[in-house]
Amino acid sequence: MNDAFLSFVSEYFSVEKKLINKKTRIEALERTAHDRIVFTFELEKHFGIEFGEEELLKLRNLGDYQALLEKKLQKKESSLKKAA
């Protein structure tokens, strides 16, 4: 898994990195019903990206989050290169 993403998840949910992987389901980490919403918002803010509502409905585990995050970051980087 991407180390920056793994570190973010570990710190956000107060879980040791060695205890989570791409198959870890997000609901296994949630403490309250609102954790997923706040986690997603904080992830967007931390990495400077935005997820679409339809994209979020498909996310089930950390691997799904990481794959979408990487896709968004690549798109962001590509846009910045074109603007330069």
Secondary structure in CASP SS format (residue, H / E / C, confidence):
PFRMAT SS
TARGET T0000
AUTHOR 0000-0000-0000
METHOD secondary structure of the structure
MODEL  1
M C 1.00
N C 1.00
D H 1.00
A H 1.00
F H 1.00
L H 1.00
S H 1.00
F H 1.00
V H 1.00
S H 1.00
E H 1.00
Y H 1.00
F H 1.00
S C 1.00
V C 1.00
E C 1.00
K H 1.00
K H 1.00
L H 1.00
I C 1.00
N C 1.00
K C 1.00
K C 1.00
T C 1.00
R E 1.00
I H 1.00
E H 1.00
A H 1.00
L H 1.00
E C 1.00
R C 1.00
T C 1.00
A C 1.00
H C 1.00
D H 1.00
R H 1.00
I H 1.00
V H 1.00
F H 1.00
T H 1.00
F H 1.00
E H 1.00
L H 1.00
E H 1.00
K H 1.00
H H 1.00
F H 1.00
G C 1.00
I C 1.00
E C 1.00
F C 1.00
G C 1.00
E H 1.00
E H 1.00
E H 1.00
L H 1.00
L C 1.00
K C 1.00
L C 1.00
R C 1.00
N E 1.00
L H 1.00
G H 1.00
D H 1.00
Y H 1.00
Q H 1.00
A H 1.00
L H 1.00
L H 1.00
E H 1.00
K H 1.00
K H 1.00
L H 1.00
Q H 1.00
K H 1.00
K H 1.00
E H 1.00
S H 1.00
S H 1.00
L H 1.00
K H 1.00
K H 1.00
A H 1.00
A C 1.00
END
